[in-house]
Amino acid sequence: MKYVEVAGVKVSAIGLGTWQFGSVEWGYGPEYSESTARILVRRALELGVNLIDTAEFYGFGKSESVVGNAIEGLRDQVFVATKLFPILPLRSVVVSRAKASARRLQIDEIDLYQLHWPNPLVPITETVKGLKDLTAQGLVRQIGVSNYSLSQWRAAEEALGASIVSNQVHFSLLTRGPEKELLPYAQANDRLIIAYSPLEQGVLSGKYNAKNRPGKMRALRKYFLPTNLNRLRPLLEELKRVADSHQASVAQISLAWLISKPNVVAIPGAATVAQLESNVAAADIELSRSELESIDGFADSFEPFAVGDLFTDLKSIAKRRG
């Protein structure tokens, strides 16, 4: 397993995201949360994964409880990251909700406590008072943020009067905004970027096409529109070509591309042990510079078609016919 070390924190380049634990919107059912999820966490630890990421919002605390049960007796092997959902993040609220997360996780110290989203109504100076209390009490080891812009990240650090070690953001071959400002800042300042949805909920697995689309909530995402799945074919074919040369899968190459970047780790979820093992194996793949540049080129050429584009086109056609 490849590890990334920043500011005294050492985490596996591939972690385990647990949004699906206890969350009904994924449609995995109670058997998954009550049995499979525990097996996944245990197997991840066996494979050298130490970063397990959850949040109080996932399943309204259910995910944290599942993780807590799964890591019982194995605390020294796990870097536990969870997140505060920013509803009224006042000083006392931050402290009480962190304590509730720790109870569900059955741990005495949260390794990484992250602000899940910025709150535009509560000043960050008020929120960080609670974070300072938590670190002073020894309940939280490191502070992180999630879905923060660079200016918001820096403002939070200034208010805290200390470094905020990580920013968890949506980052993949198809979502490359973090490369503009967040990643350079992390690399220059010994910080960490934690990439969620690194496979775009399966788009970058190569499993789907216009005639084979997923069901439930994923079918509504723009990348799963038949038009976009067709437009993605050149990129997916290039990923397949690279994958074949490494005896790997398209998903593994997508993850290897992401974690090839310094100061980046990825936290894909997993529905099965086989999927987990495949994700973890991506950490051992070394892509050449030419492979990385080729993948970049195909990704840059992809132009997604959004639902809004359809309405614009229809209005334009109607106007011309008018």
C-alpha positions as CSV (number, residue, x, y, z in Angstrom):
1,M,0.0,0.0,0.0
2,K,1.2,3.5,-0.8
3,Y,0.9,6.1,2.0
4,V,0.9,9.8,2.0
5,E,2.4,11.7,4.9
6,V,1.7,15.4,5.6
7,A,2.0,17.4,8.8
8,G,2.6,14.3,10.9
9,V,-0.4,12.5,9.4
10,K,0.2,9.3,7.5
11,V,-2.7,7.9,5.6
12,S,-3.2,5.3,2.9
13,A,-3.4,6.7,-0.6
14,I,-6.6,4.7,-1.1
15,G,-9.1,5.0,1.8
16,L,-12.6,3.8,2.3
17,G,-15.5,6.1,1.9
18,T,-18.6,5.1,3.8
19,W,-21.5,7.4,2.6
20,Q,-23.3,4.2,1.6
21,F,-23.2,2.7,5.1
22,G,-26.8,3.1,6.4
23,S,-27.8,5.5,3.7
24,V,-31.1,4.5,2.1
25,E,-30.5,6.5,-1.1
26,W,-27.9,4.0,-2.3
27,G,-30.5,1.2,-2.1
28,Y,-28.0,-1.4,-0.8
29,G,-30.5,-2.6,1.9
30,P,-30.2,-3.5,5.6
31,E,-28.1,-6.6,4.9
32,Y,-25.3,-4.4,3.5
33,S,-25.2,-2.1,6.5
34,E,-25.6,-4.8,9.1
35,S,-23.1,-7.3,7.6
36,T,-21.3,-6.4,4.4
37,A,-20.1,-3.0,5.7
38,R,-18.4,-4.5,8.7
39,I,-16.7,-7.1,6.4
40,L,-15.6,-4.3,4.1
41,V,-14.0,-2.3,6.9
42,R,-12.2,-5.3,8.3
43,R,-10.9,-6.4,4.9
44,A,-9.7,-2.8,4.1
45,L,-7.6,-2.8,7.3
46,E,-6.2,-6.2,6.4
47,L,-5.1,-4.8,3.1
48,G,-3.3,-1.8,4.7
49,V,-6.0,0.8,4.3
50,N,-6.0,3.0,7.4
51,L,-8.1,6.0,6.3
52,I,-11.8,5.3,7.0
53,D,-14.0,8.4,6.2
54,T,-17.5,8.9,7.5
55,A,-19.8,11.7,8.6
56,E,-22.6,12.3,11.0
57,F,-24.8,13.1,8.0
58,Y,-24.4,9.7,6.4
59,G,-27.4,7.7,7.3
60,F,-28.0,10.3,10.1
61,G,-25.3,8.8,12.3
62,K,-25.8,5.2,11.1
63,S,-22.6,5.2,9.1
64,E,-20.6,6.3,12.1
65,S,-22.2,3.5,14.2
66,V,-21.4,0.9,11.6
67,V,-17.8,2.1,11.4
68,G,-17.5,2.1,15.2
69,N,-18.7,-1.5,15.5
70,A,-16.4,-2.6,12.7
71,I,-13.2,-1.2,14.2
72,E,-13.8,-2.5,17.6
73,G,-10.6,-4.0,18.9
74,L,-8.6,-2.5,16.0
75,R,-8.4,1.1,16.9
76,D,-4.6,1.3,16.5
77,Q,-4.9,0.4,12.8
78,V,-7.4,3.1,11.9
79,F,-7.2,6.8,11.0
80,V,-10.8,7.8,11.6
81,A,-12.1,10.8,9.8
82,T,-15.6,12.1,10.3
83,K,-17.5,15.3,9.5
84,L,-19.7,17.9,11.2
85,F,-22.8,18.9,9.1
86,P,-22.9,22.7,9.4
87,I,-26.4,23.3,10.7
88,L,-25.9,26.0,13.3
89,P,-22.2,25.3,14.0
90,L,-21.9,27.5,17.1
91,R,-19.2,26.8,19.6
92,S,-21.3,24.6,22.0
93,V,-23.0,22.8,19.1
94,V,-19.7,21.9,17.5
95,V,-18.5,20.4,20.8
96,S,-21.6,18.5,21.6
97,R,-21.9,17.0,18.1
98,A,-18.3,15.9,18.0
99,K,-18.9,14.1,21.3
100,A,-21.9,12.4,19.8
101,S,-19.8,11.3,16.7
102,A,-17.1,9.9,19.0
103,R,-19.7,8.0,21.0
104,R,-21.1,6.4,17.8
105,L,-17.6,5.7,16.6
106,Q,-16.8,4.2,20.0
107,I,-13.5,6.1,20.2
108,D,-11.9,8.5,22.6
109,E,-10.2,10.7,20.0
110,I,-11.3,11.5,16.4
111,D,-8.2,11.6,14.2
112,L,-9.6,14.0,11.7
113,Y,-12.7,16.2,12.4
114,Q,-13.9,18.0,9.2
115,L,-16.3,20.8,8.6
116,H,-18.5,19.2,6.0
117,W,-19.5,22.4,4.2
118,P,-19.0,26.1,4.7
119,N,-21.9,27.8,6.5
120,P,-22.5,31.3,5.1
121,L,-24.6,32.5,8.1
122,V,-22.4,31.5,11.0
123,P,-19.0,33.2,11.1
124,I,-16.1,30.8,10.9
125,T,-14.6,32.6,13.9
126,E,-17.5,31.2,16.0
127,T,-17.2,27.7,14.6
128,V,-13.5,27.4,15.2
129,K,-14.0,28.2,18.9
130,G,-15.6,24.8,19.2
131,L,-12.8,23.2,17.2
132,K,-10.2,24.7,19.5
133,D,-12.1,23.4,22.6
134,L,-12.1,19.9,21.0
135,T,-8.4,19.9,20.4
136,A,-7.7,21.3,23.8
137,Q,-9.8,18.5,25.4
138,G,-8.0,15.8,23.4
139,L,-11.2,14.7,21.6
140,V,-9.9,15.8,18.2
141,R,-6.4,15.3,16.8
142,Q,-6.5,17.1,13.5
143,I,-8.9,19.6,11.9
144,G,-10.0,19.4,8.3
145,V,-12.6,21.0,6.0
146,S,-14.6,19.7,3.1
147,N,-16.0,21.5,0.0
148,Y,-14.1,24.7,0.9
149,S,-12.7,27.0,-1.7
150,L,-9.1,28.1,-1.2
151,S,-10.1,31.5,0.2
152,Q,-12.5,29.7,2.7
153,W,-9.8,27.2,3.6
154,R,-7.3,30.0,4.3
155,A,-9.9,32.1,6.2
156,A,-10.6,29.0,8.4
157,E,-6.9,28.6,9.1
158,E,-6.5,32.2,10.0
159,A,-9.5,32.1,12.4
160,L,-8.2,28.8,14.0
161,G,-4.7,30.2,14.3
162,A,-3.3,26.9,13.1
163,S,-3.0,24.8,10.0
164,I,-6.1,22.9,8.8
165,V,-4.5,19.8,7.5
166,S,-6.9,18.7,4.8
167,N,-9.7,19.7,2.4
168,Q,-12.0,16.9,1.2
169,V,-13.4,17.8,-2.2
170,H,-15.0,16.3,-5.3
171,F,-12.0,15.4,-7.5
172,S,-11.6,13.0,-10.4
173,L,-10.6,12.8,-14.1
174,L,-13.9,14.5,-14.9
175,T,-13.9,17.0,-12.0
176,R,-10.6,18.7,-12.0
177,G,-11.3,22.0,-10.4
178,P,-9.1,21.3,-7.4
179,E,-6.0,21.3,-9.6
180,K,-6.3,25.0,-10.2
181,E,-5.8,26.3,-6.6
182,L,-6.5,23.8,-3.9
183,L,-3.9,21.2,-5.0
184,P,-1.0,23.7,-5.5
185,Y,-1.8,25.2,-2.0
186,A,-1.8,21.7,-0.4
187,Q,1.5,20.7,-2.1
188,A,3.2,24.0,-1.1
189,N,2.0,24.0,2.5
190,D,2.2,20.3,3.6
191,R,-1.6,19.8,3.4
192,L,-3.8,17.0,2.1
193,I,-6.5,16.8,-0.6
194,I,-8.9,14.0,0.1
195,A,-10.8,13.2,-3.2
196,Y,-14.3,12.0,-2.9
197,S,-16.3,10.5,-5.7
198,P,-13.0,9.7,-7.5
199,L,-14.8,7.3,-9.9
200,E,-17.8,9.6,-10.4
201,Q,-20.1,7.0,-8.8
202,G,-19.0,4.4,-11.4
203,V,-18.8,6.5,-14.6
204,L,-15.0,6.0,-14.6
205,S,-15.2,2.3,-14.0
206,G,-15.9,1.6,-17.7
207,K,-18.8,-0.5,-16.7
208,Y,-21.5,1.7,-18.2
209,N,-22.5,3.0,-21.6
210,A,-25.5,4.5,-23.3
211,K,-27.3,1.1,-23.5
212,N,-26.3,0.1,-20.0
213,R,-27.0,2.8,-17.4
214,P,-27.3,2.5,-13.7
215,G,-30.6,2.8,-11.8
216,K,-31.8,4.7,-8.8
217,M,-30.2,8.1,-7.9
218,R,-27.1,7.6,-10.1
219,A,-29.2,7.6,-13.4
220,L,-30.0,11.3,-12.7
221,R,-26.4,12.5,-12.7
222,K,-25.3,14.3,-15.8
223,Y,-22.5,12.0,-16.7
224,F,-24.9,9.1,-16.9
225,L,-27.0,10.8,-19.6
226,P,-26.8,8.7,-22.7
227,T,-25.3,11.6,-24.7
228,N,-22.5,12.0,-22.1
229,L,-21.8,8.3,-21.9
230,N,-21.3,8.4,-25.7
231,R,-19.1,11.4,-25.5
232,L,-17.0,9.7,-22.8
233,R,-16.1,6.7,-25.1
234,P,-12.7,8.1,-26.3
235,L,-11.6,8.7,-22.7
236,L,-12.8,5.3,-21.5
237,E,-11.2,3.6,-24.5
238,E,-7.9,5.2,-23.7
239,L,-8.2,4.2,-20.0
240,K,-8.9,0.7,-21.2
241,R,-5.8,0.7,-23.4
242,V,-3.7,1.8,-20.5
243,A,-5.4,-0.7,-18.2
244,D,-4.7,-3.6,-20.5
245,S,-1.0,-2.7,-20.5
246,H,-0.9,-2.9,-16.7
247,Q,-3.3,-5.9,-16.5
248,A,-5.6,-3.7,-14.6
249,S,-9.1,-2.3,-14.8
250,V,-10.4,1.0,-16.0
251,A,-11.4,1.9,-12.5
252,Q,-7.9,1.1,-11.2
253,I,-6.3,3.3,-13.8
254,S,-8.7,6.2,-12.9
255,L,-7.7,5.9,-9.3
256,A,-4.0,5.5,-10.1
257,W,-4.1,8.7,-12.2
258,L,-5.6,10.6,-9.2
259,I,-3.2,9.4,-6.5
260,S,-0.2,9.9,-8.7
261,K,-0.5,13.5,-7.7
262,P,1.4,14.5,-4.6
263,N,-0.6,15.2,-1.5
264,V,-3.7,13.5,-2.9
265,V,-5.6,10.5,-1.4
266,A,-8.8,9.0,-2.7
267,I,-11.8,7.5,-0.7
268,P,-13.9,5.4,-3.1
269,G,-16.8,3.5,-1.7
270,A,-17.3,-0.2,-2.3
271,A,-20.3,-2.4,-2.7
272,T,-18.5,-5.7,-2.4
273,V,-15.2,-7.1,-1.1
274,A,-14.0,-7.7,-4.6
275,Q,-14.6,-4.0,-5.5
276,L,-12.8,-2.9,-2.4
277,E,-9.8,-5.2,-3.2
278,S,-9.7,-3.8,-6.8
279,N,-9.7,-0.2,-5.5
280,V,-6.9,-0.9,-3.0
281,A,-4.8,-2.6,-5.7
282,A,-4.8,0.7,-7.7
283,A,-2.3,2.1,-5.1
284,D,0.4,-0.3,-6.5
285,I,0.0,0.9,-10.2
286,E,2.7,3.3,-11.4
287,L,1.7,5.2,-14.5
288,S,4.4,6.6,-16.8
289,R,4.6,10.2,-17.7
290,S,3.4,9.5,-21.3
291,E,0.4,7.6,-20.0
292,L,-0.5,10.4,-17.6
293,E,-0.2,13.0,-20.4
294,S,-2.3,10.9,-22.8
295,I,-5.0,10.4,-20.2
296,D,-5.0,14.1,-19.4
297,G,-5.4,14.9,-23.1
298,F,-8.5,12.7,-23.5
299,A,-10.0,14.0,-20.3
300,D,-9.4,17.6,-21.4
301,S,-11.2,16.9,-24.7
302,F,-14.4,15.6,-23.0
303,E,-17.2,18.2,-23.1
304,P,-20.2,17.1,-21.0
305,F,-23.7,17.8,-22.2
306,A,-25.9,19.1,-19.4
307,V,-29.7,19.0,-19.1
308,G,-29.7,22.8,-19.3
309,D,-28.0,22.5,-22.7
310,L,-31.0,20.5,-24.0
311,F,-33.4,23.3,-23.0
312,T,-31.2,25.9,-24.6
313,D,-31.1,23.9,-27.9
314,L,-34.9,23.4,-27.9
315,K,-35.5,27.1,-27.4
316,S,-33.1,27.9,-30.2
317,I,-34.8,25.5,-32.5
318,A,-38.3,26.8,-31.6
319,K,-37.1,30.4,-32.2
320,R,-35.8,29.6,-35.6
321,R,-39.0,27.9,-36.6
322,G,-41.1,30.6,-35.0
